[in-house]
Amino acid sequence: TQSTWAPFEGITDYRDNFKQWQAARRPIMAPNTAYEGPGQPFTGESTTKSHFIPHAVEKQAACRPDAKGHGSGAPFEGHTIYKTDYIPKRTQICPVIGIEQSAKYEYTGEGPNGHLFYDVGCNGVQAKKLAESMTPA
């Protein structure tokens, strides 16, 4: 390949476009601390109060329904959908109540979390071992 050699001119577009300016100090910006009072005496009335225009209050209509309600005119039979769909459920009695009243079971002890241990008509050795095994070490 042939190389074309040309002398370096040392002038660039940037250098032609950049013009240097004189650096000058900026004047110090200090706040104006001199207080200038009002030009007239205070009359006790603010701008808001002097610009206020009173208007008459208009009573708004209530949005509540009438006190009589809205009935169909048919007599009320006393049955609601909840009452017709309700299925009564038998309440379960706590089994411990039956155990305490029965002479068949004997109270043997209580666990660390408040669980009561009962045993069937024996001396309670098995229940005591179970209670001891549940006690945290």
MDTraj code that builds the backbone (N, CA, C; nanometers):
import mdtraj as md
import numpy as np

residues = "THR GLN SER THR TRP ALA PRO PHE GLU GLY ILE THR ASP TYR ARG ASP ASN PHE LYS GLN TRP GLN ALA ALA ARG ARG PRO ILE MET ALA PRO ASN THR ALA TYR GLU GLY PRO GLY GLN PRO PHE THR GLY GLU SER THR THR LYS SER HIS PHE ILE PRO HIS ALA VAL GLU LYS GLN ALA ALA CYS ARG PRO ASP ALA LYS GLY HIS GLY SER GLY ALA PRO PHE GLU GLY HIS THR ILE TYR LYS THR ASP TYR ILE PRO LYS ARG THR GLN ILE CYS PRO VAL ILE GLY ILE GLU GLN SER ALA LYS TYR GLU TYR THR GLY GLU GLY PRO ASN GLY HIS LEU PHE TYR ASP VAL GLY CYS ASN GLY VAL GLN ALA LYS LYS LEU ALA GLU SER MET THR PRO ALA".split()
xyz = np.array([
    [0.0838, -0.1183, 0.0000],
    [0.0000, 0.0000, 0.0000],
    [0.0880, 0.1243, 0.0000],
    [0.0401, 0.2209, -0.0679],
    [0.1134, 0.3472, -0.0699],
    [0.0600, 0.4369, 0.0402],
    [0.1446, 0.5034, 0.1109],
    [0.1018, 0.5961, 0.2149],
    [0.1244, 0.7373, 0.1658],
    [0.0269, 0.8184, 0.1932],
    [0.0417, 0.9592, 0.1550],
    [0.0872, 1.0346, 0.2767],
    [0.1963, 1.1053, 0.2594],
    [0.2522, 1.1753, 0.3741],
    [0.2305, 1.3237, 0.3543],
    [0.1773, 1.3902, 0.4602],
    [0.1567, 1.5347, 0.4528],
    [0.2076, 1.5945, 0.5831],
    [0.2576, 1.7125, 0.5793],
    [0.3069, 1.7736, 0.7024],
    [0.1917, 1.8092, 0.7979],
    [0.2164, 1.8007, 0.9322],
    [0.1155, 1.8317, 1.0334],
    [0.1017, 1.9823, 1.0440],
    [-0.0243, 2.0310, 1.0327],
    [-0.0470, 2.1739, 1.0332],
    [-0.0644, 2.2295, 1.1747],
    [-0.1145, 2.1496, 1.2711],
    [-0.1296, 2.1938, 1.4097],
    [-0.2507, 2.2802, 1.4352],
    [-0.3404, 2.2924, 1.3410],
    [-0.4627, 2.3712, 1.3599],
    [-0.5807, 2.2748, 1.3456],
    [-0.6658, 2.2756, 1.4476],
    [-0.7822, 2.1867, 1.4436],
    [-0.9085, 2.2702, 1.4424],
    [-1.0185, 2.2049, 1.4147],
    [-1.1477, 2.2748, 1.4181],
    [-1.1787, 2.3250, 1.5588],
    [-1.1488, 2.2469, 1.6594],
    [-1.1757, 2.2856, 1.7978],
    [-1.1010, 2.4132, 1.8319],
    [-0.9780, 2.4196, 1.7933],
    [-0.8956, 2.5368, 1.8247],
    [-0.9499, 2.6609, 1.7525],
    [-1.0004, 2.6440, 1.6331],
    [-1.0561, 2.7578, 1.5610],
    [-1.1868, 2.8062, 1.6237],
    [-1.2682, 2.7128, 1.6743],
    [-1.3984, 2.7482, 1.7302],
    [-1.3903, 2.7974, 1.8744],
    [-1.2877, 2.7615, 1.9479],
    [-1.2766, 2.8001, 2.0873],
    [-1.2092, 2.9352, 2.0987],
    [-1.2797, 3.0309, 2.1578],
    [-1.2244, 3.1629, 2.1812],
    [-1.2101, 3.1805, 2.3315],
    [-1.0953, 3.2149, 2.3770],
    [-1.0700, 3.2300, 2.5191],
    [-1.1237, 3.3644, 2.5670],
    [-1.1833, 3.3672, 2.6851],
    [-1.2334, 3.4927, 2.7409],
    [-1.1583, 3.5257, 2.8686],
    [-1.1750, 3.6473, 2.9104],
    [-1.1063, 3.6931, 3.0299],
    [-1.1792, 3.6408, 3.1534],
    [-1.1056, 3.5893, 3.2504],
    [-1.1634, 3.5424, 3.3755],
    [-1.1732, 3.6597, 3.4702],
    [-1.2906, 3.6847, 3.5234],
    [-1.3109, 3.7947, 3.6179],
    [-1.3793, 3.7403, 3.7431],
    [-1.3484, 3.7978, 3.8568],
    [-1.4105, 3.7555, 3.9826],
    [-1.5564, 3.8010, 3.9862],
    [-1.6404, 3.7161, 4.0403],
    [-1.7801, 3.7517, 4.0590],
    [-1.7933, 3.8359, 4.1858],
    [-1.8888, 3.9259, 4.1879],
    [-1.9083, 4.0019, 4.3114],
    [-1.9679, 3.9114, 4.4195],
    [-1.9349, 3.9366, 4.5439],
    [-1.9835, 3.8552, 4.6569],
    [-2.1321, 3.8817, 4.6761],
    [-2.2065, 3.7716, 4.6838],
    [-2.3512, 3.7813, 4.7047],
    [-2.3780, 3.7694, 4.8539],
    [-2.4237, 3.8752, 4.9155],
    [-2.4548, 3.8748, 5.0581],
    [-2.6014, 3.9123, 5.0742],
    [-2.6708, 3.8471, 5.1694],
    [-2.8125, 3.8808, 5.1885],
    [-2.8271, 4.0216, 5.2453],
    [-2.9369, 4.0840, 5.2096],
    [-2.9665, 4.2158, 5.2606],
    [-3.0276, 4.2000, 5.3995],
    [-2.9601, 4.2428, 5.5020],
    [-3.0066, 4.2230, 5.6389],
    [-3.0794, 4.3439, 5.6943],
    [-3.0891, 4.4484, 5.6201],
    [-3.1571, 4.5677, 5.6690],
    [-3.3076, 4.5449, 5.6656],
    [-3.3744, 4.5682, 5.7804],
    [-3.5189, 4.5468, 5.7897],
    [-3.5904, 4.6755, 5.7548],
    [-3.6876, 4.6612, 5.6660],
    [-3.7716, 4.7743, 5.6315],
    [-3.9111, 4.7456, 5.6838],
    [-3.9568, 4.8208, 5.7774],
    [-4.0885, 4.8015, 5.8368],
    [-4.1993, 4.8386, 5.7410],
    [-4.3251, 4.8133, 5.7799],
    [-4.4366, 4.8480, 5.6923],
    [-4.4499, 4.9993, 5.6803],
    [-4.5048, 5.0418, 5.5684],
    [-4.5182, 5.1844, 5.5428],
    [-4.6339, 5.2481, 5.6176],
    [-4.7290, 5.1650, 5.6676],
    [-4.8445, 5.2186, 5.7386],
    [-4.8661, 5.1387, 5.8663],
    [-4.9349, 5.1951, 5.9646],
    [-4.9555, 5.1232, 6.0908],
    [-5.0484, 5.0033, 6.0719],
    [-5.0321, 4.9027, 6.1614],
    [-5.1123, 4.7794, 6.1562],
    [-5.2509, 4.8070, 6.2123],
    [-5.3544, 4.7724, 6.1365],
    [-5.4927, 4.7988, 6.1783],
    [-5.5583, 4.6775, 6.2417],
    [-5.4886, 4.5637, 6.2491],
    [-5.5454, 4.4438, 6.3106],
    [-5.6234, 4.3575, 6.2124],
    [-5.6180, 4.3873, 6.0851],
    [-5.6918, 4.3103, 5.9855],
    [-5.5939, 4.2495, 5.8859],
    [-5.6046, 4.1175, 5.8660],
    [-5.5147, 4.0495, 5.7737],
    [-5.5671, 4.0616, 5.6310],
    [-5.4836, 4.0243, 5.5363],
    [-5.5238, 4.0272, 5.3949],
    [-5.6364, 3.9284, 5.3710],
    [-5.6279, 3.8113, 5.4331],
    [-5.7324, 3.7101, 5.4164],
    [-5.8657, 3.7619, 5.4678],
    [-5.8629, 3.8273, 5.5840],
    [-5.9857, 3.8785, 5.6424],
    [-6.0434, 3.9923, 5.5589],
    [-5.9589, 4.0762, 5.5042],
    [-6.0079, 4.1885, 5.4248],
    [-6.0621, 4.1436, 5.2893],
    [-6.0132, 4.0301, 5.2354],
    [-6.0592, 3.9806, 5.1052],
    [-6.1751, 3.8824, 5.1163],
    [-6.2134, 3.8452, 5.2402],
    [-6.3182, 3.7450, 5.2607],
    [-6.4543, 3.8014, 5.2220],
    [-6.5291, 3.7249, 5.1451],
    [-6.6654, 3.7629, 5.1063],
    [-6.7598, 3.6613, 5.1690],
    [-6.8450, 3.7031, 5.2639],
    [-6.9368, 3.6071, 5.3281],
    [-7.0490, 3.5667, 5.2315],
    [-7.0832, 3.4391, 5.2351],
    [-7.1928, 3.3869, 5.1539],
    [-7.2954, 3.3242, 5.2465],
    [-7.4205, 3.3248, 5.2052],
    [-7.5268, 3.2629, 5.2837],
    [-7.5131, 3.1109, 5.2773],
    [-7.5396, 3.0446, 5.3899],
    [-7.5292, 2.8988, 5.3960],
    [-7.6603, 2.8386, 5.3488],
    [-7.6518, 2.7494, 5.2521],
    [-7.7711, 2.6822, 5.2015],
    [-7.7793, 2.5441, 5.2650],
    [-7.8953, 2.5124, 5.3211],
    [-7.9127, 2.3825, 5.3849],
    [-7.9261, 2.2746, 5.2786],
    [-7.8464, 2.1696, 5.2934],
    [-7.8486, 2.0594, 5.1976],
    [-7.9617, 1.9629, 5.2317],
    [-8.0184, 1.9017, 5.1314],
    [-8.1231, 1.8017, 5.1524],
    [-8.0610, 1.6741, 5.2072],
    [-8.1298, 1.6121, 5.3038],
    [-8.0803, 1.4890, 5.3648],
    [-8.0946, 1.3732, 5.2659],
    [-7.9976, 1.2822, 5.2690],
    [-8.0005, 1.1664, 5.1794],
    [-8.0476, 1.0401, 5.2510],
    [-8.0960, 1.0559, 5.3726],
    [-8.1420, 0.9387, 5.4477],
    [-8.2730, 0.8852, 5.3917],
    [-8.2962, 0.7558, 5.4048],
    [-8.4247, 0.7018, 5.3590],
    [-8.5369, 0.7429, 5.4550],
    [-8.6585, 0.7281, 5.4081],
    [-8.7736, 0.7614, 5.4914],
    [-8.7775, 0.6716, 5.6141],
    [-8.8372, 0.7214, 5.7209],
    [-8.8428, 0.6461, 5.8458],
    [-8.9376, 0.5271, 5.8359],
    [-9.0351, 0.5307, 5.7461],
    [-9.1336, 0.4222, 5.7386],
    [-9.0781, 0.2954, 5.6742],
    [-8.9730, 0.3063, 5.5965],
    [-8.9183, 0.1884, 5.5297],
    [-8.9960, 0.1570, 5.4037],
    [-8.9542, 0.0559, 5.3341],
    [-9.0186, 0.0182, 5.2087],
    [-9.0685, -0.1255, 5.2217],
    [-9.1937, -0.1389, 5.2469],
    [-9.2515, -0.2722, 5.2612],
    [-9.3258, -0.3124, 5.1356],
    [-9.3546, -0.4408, 5.1256],
    [-9.4261, -0.4903, 5.0078],
    [-9.5763, -0.4864, 5.0287],
    [-9.6190, -0.4652, 5.1523],
    [-9.7623, -0.4657, 5.1798],
    [-9.8109, -0.6016, 5.2264],
    [-9.7324, -0.7075, 5.2034],
    [-9.7716, -0.8417, 5.2479],
    [-9.7375, -0.8563, 5.3947],
    [-9.8145, -0.9335, 5.4707],
    [-9.7845, -0.9513, 5.6133],
    [-9.6533, -1.0296, 5.6309],
    [-9.5790, -0.9930, 5.7337],
    [-9.4517, -1.0595, 5.7628],
    [-9.4784, -1.1882, 5.8395],
    [-9.4262, -1.3001, 5.7909],
    [-9.4518, -1.4304, 5.8505],
    [-9.3515, -1.4668, 5.9593],
    [-9.2436, -1.3904, 5.9716],
    [-9.1459, -1.4176, 6.0763],
    [-9.0380, -1.5159, 6.0345],
    [-9.0352, -1.5559, 5.9098],
    [-8.9329, -1.6487, 5.8627],
    [-8.8377, -1.5747, 5.7694],
    [-8.7103, -1.5908, 5.7943],
    [-8.6080, -1.5325, 5.7071],
    [-8.5372, -1.6448, 5.6344],
    [-8.4571, -1.6102, 5.5368],
    [-8.3810, -1.7116, 5.4624],
    [-8.2840, -1.7813, 5.5570],
    [-8.2232, -1.7050, 5.6475],
    [-8.1301, -1.7658, 5.7431],
    [-8.2032, -1.8668, 5.8303],
    [-8.3238, -1.8317, 5.8753],
    [-8.3970, -1.9211, 5.9640],
    [-8.4395, -2.0494, 5.8918],
    [-8.4774, -2.0387, 5.7661],
    [-8.5197, -2.1588, 5.6933],
    [-8.4006, -2.2454, 5.6526],
    [-8.2844, -2.1845, 5.6280],
    [-8.1664, -2.2606, 5.5863],
    [-8.0828, -2.3096, 5.7037],
    [-8.1100, -2.2644, 5.8229],
    [-8.0281, -2.2991, 5.9394],
    [-8.0462, -2.4457, 5.9766],
    [-7.9341, -2.5138, 5.9978],
    [-7.9366, -2.6540, 6.0412],
    [-7.8725, -2.6577, 6.1800],
    [-7.9493, -2.6871, 6.2828],
    [-7.8897, -2.6901, 6.4172],
    [-7.7915, -2.8063, 6.4293],
    [-7.6820, -2.7800, 6.4952],
    [-7.5794, -2.8820, 6.5143],
    [-7.5723, -2.9167, 6.6620],
    [-7.5512, -3.0442, 6.6890],
    [-7.5429, -3.0914, 6.8269],
    [-7.4080, -3.0517, 6.8852],
    [-7.4098, -2.9896, 6.9999],
    [-7.2846, -2.9496, 7.0637],
    [-7.2216, -3.0695, 7.1326],
    [-7.0922, -3.0817, 7.1183],
    [-7.0192, -3.1922, 7.1774],
    [-6.9837, -3.1588, 7.3228],
    [-7.0023, -3.2508, 7.4095],
    [-6.9662, -3.2336, 7.5497],
    [-6.8205, -3.2742, 7.5657],
    [-6.7486, -3.1964, 7.6453],
    [-6.6077, -3.2263, 7.6693],
    [-6.5953, -3.3643, 7.7338],
    [-6.5112, -3.4527, 7.6803],
    [-6.5005, -3.5880, 7.7360],
    [-6.4422, -3.5900, 7.8769],
    [-6.3714, -3.4869, 7.9168],
    [-6.3113, -3.4858, 8.0502],
    [-6.4194, -3.4753, 8.1572],
    [-6.5282, -3.4075, 8.1270],
    [-6.6369, -3.3942, 8.2250],
    [-6.6925, -3.5318, 8.2592],
    [-6.7100, -3.6160, 8.1594],
    [-6.7594, -3.7514, 8.1840],
    [-6.6581, -3.8364, 8.2596],
    [-6.5307, -3.8142, 8.2353],
    [-6.4260, -3.8918, 8.3021],
    [-6.4212, -3.8578, 8.4507],
    [-6.4314, -3.7281, 8.4832],
    [-6.4230, -3.6869, 8.6233],
    [-6.5400, -3.7408, 8.7047],
    [-6.6567, -3.7552, 8.6423],
    [-6.7751, -3.8017, 8.7158],
    [-6.7836, -3.9537, 8.7219],
    [-6.7049, -4.0223, 8.6433],
    [-6.7123, -4.1674, 8.6392],
    [-6.6160, -4.2283, 8.7416],
    [-6.6628, -4.3336, 8.8052],
    [-6.5769, -4.4056, 8.8998],
    [-6.4839, -4.5017, 8.8256],
    [-6.5047, -4.5191, 8.6957],
    [-6.4268, -4.6113, 8.6154],
    [-6.2851, -4.5589, 8.5906],
    [-6.2681, -4.4250, 8.5811],
    [-6.1385, -4.3652, 8.5518],
    [-6.0796, -4.3017, 8.6768],
    [-5.9471, -4.3042, 8.6837],
    [-5.8757, -4.2506, 8.7993],
    [-5.7769, -4.1432, 8.7514],
    [-5.7796, -4.0255, 8.8150],
    [-5.6882, -3.9164, 8.7806],
    [-5.5488, -3.9565, 8.8249],
    [-5.4537, -3.9458, 8.7313],
    [-5.3174, -3.9892, 8.7652],
    [-5.2161, -3.8752, 8.7652],
    [-5.2440, -3.7645, 8.7026],
    [-5.1481, -3.6546, 8.7046],
    [-5.1737, -3.5538, 8.5941],
    [-5.0857, -3.4538, 8.5925],
    [-5.0976, -3.3457, 8.4945],
    [-4.9633, -3.3275, 8.4253],
    [-4.9662, -3.3076, 8.2940],
    [-4.8441, -3.2865, 8.2167],
    [-4.7948, -3.1422, 8.2293],
    [-4.6773, -3.1123, 8.1728],
    [-4.6203, -2.9778, 8.1849],
    [-4.7013, -2.8709, 8.1103],
    [-4.7774, -2.9101, 8.0097],
    [-4.8584, -2.8144, 7.9353],
    [-5.0021, -2.8092, 7.9841],
    [-5.0331, -2.8688, 8.0992],
    [-5.1665, -2.8632, 8.1568],
    [-5.2568, -2.9773, 8.1171],
    [-5.2059, -3.0755, 8.0430],
    [-5.2872, -3.1894, 8.0011],
    [-5.3113, -3.2810, 8.1212],
    [-5.4369, -3.3202, 8.1427],
    [-5.4724, -3.4087, 8.2546],
    [-5.4671, -3.5536, 8.2081],
    [-5.4084, -3.6387, 8.2913],
    [-5.3965, -3.7810, 8.2586],
    [-5.4891, -3.8629, 8.3472],
    [-5.5651, -3.9527, 8.2824],
    [-5.6546, -4.0443, 8.3518],
    [-5.6188, -4.1854, 8.3099],
    [-5.6474, -4.2801, 8.3972],
    [-5.6208, -4.4202, 8.3650],
    [-5.7420, -4.5020, 8.4068],
    [-5.7604, -4.6165, 8.3419],
    [-5.8764, -4.7003, 8.3684],
    [-5.8476, -4.7891, 8.4879],
    [-5.9171, -4.7634, 8.5987],
    [-5.9199, -4.8458, 8.7198],
    [-5.7924, -4.9164, 8.7591],
    [-5.6748, -4.8624, 8.7423],
    [-5.5523, -4.9253, 8.7898],
    [-5.4841, -4.8282, 8.8852],
    [-5.3641, -4.8606, 8.9245],
    [-5.2958, -4.7761, 9.0217],
    [-5.2315, -4.6530, 8.9588],
    [-5.2386, -4.6383, 8.8285],
    [-5.1891, -4.5178, 8.7623],
    [-5.0416, -4.5200, 8.7288],
    [-4.9756, -4.6349, 8.7340],
    [-4.8332, -4.6420, 8.7061],
    [-4.8059, -4.6080, 8.5592],
    [-4.8883, -4.6615, 8.4695],
    [-4.8684, -4.6361, 8.3262],
    [-4.8859, -4.4875, 8.2933],
    [-4.9846, -4.4235, 8.3521],
    [-5.0090, -4.2825, 8.3244],
    [-4.8968, -4.1962, 8.3804],
    [-4.8432, -4.2319, 8.4955],
    [-4.7336, -4.1550, 8.5543],
    [-4.6086, -4.1653, 8.4668],
    [-4.5841, -4.2852, 8.4115],
    [-4.4695, -4.3010, 8.3215],
    [-4.4885, -4.2158, 8.1960],
    [-4.6127, -4.2112, 8.1443],
    [-4.6414, -4.1304, 8.0268],
    [-4.6226, -3.9826, 8.0596],
    [-4.6661, -3.9373, 8.1753],
    [-4.6506, -3.7973, 8.2156],
    [-4.5036, -3.7619, 8.2322],
    [-4.4252, -3.8535, 8.2880],
    [-4.2820, -3.8282, 8.3059],
    [-4.2104, -3.8221, 8.1709],
    [-4.2559, -3.9025, 8.0740],
    [-4.1918, -3.9018, 7.9433],
    [-4.2233, -3.7733, 7.8663],
    [-4.3367, -3.7099, 7.8969],
    [-4.3732, -3.5851, 7.8299],
    [-4.3124, -3.4632, 7.8984],
    [-4.2597, -3.4764, 8.0165],
    [-4.1972, -3.3635, 8.0867],
    [-4.0654, -3.3297, 8.0181],
    [-4.0439, -3.1981, 7.9846],
    [-3.9192, -3.1627, 7.9188],
    [-3.7994, -3.1804, 8.0132],
    [-3.6864, -3.2223, 7.9567],
    [-3.5682, -3.2497, 8.0385],
    [-3.4972, -3.1217, 8.0770],
])
top = md.Topology()
chain = top.add_chain()
for i, resn in enumerate(residues, 1):
    res = top.add_residue(resn, chain, resSeq=i)
    for name in ("N", "CA", "C"):
        top.add_atom(name, md.element.get_by_symbol(name[0]), res)
traj = md.Trajectory(xyz[None], top)
